[in-house]
Amino acid sequence: MALSRSMRTCLHSGRLAALAILVSAGIVLQILACALYNNWWPMLTVLMYLILPMPLIFFLGSDSPSIMSNENDGCG
């Protein structure tokens, strides 16, 4: 699978690595804050870490320019 030009640019510039470090540090600090105060309700925000990349995961491989495109809709 070949990477797109924008993905290669992002990988070479190191922005993706910096983003991964920041996200992982945020998760570690959140777990630490919950463990110190023995209150685990704030961990529900971890759901956002799972929900936010879903559109990218679902529609990254699509060849159509839009979700609402009429190509190959199965009608006629």
Summary of the structure (lengths in Angstrom):
residues: 76
radius of gyration: 18.6
end to end distance: 32.8
largest distance: 61.0
contacts: 111
relative contact order: 0.06
helix: 64%
strand: 0%
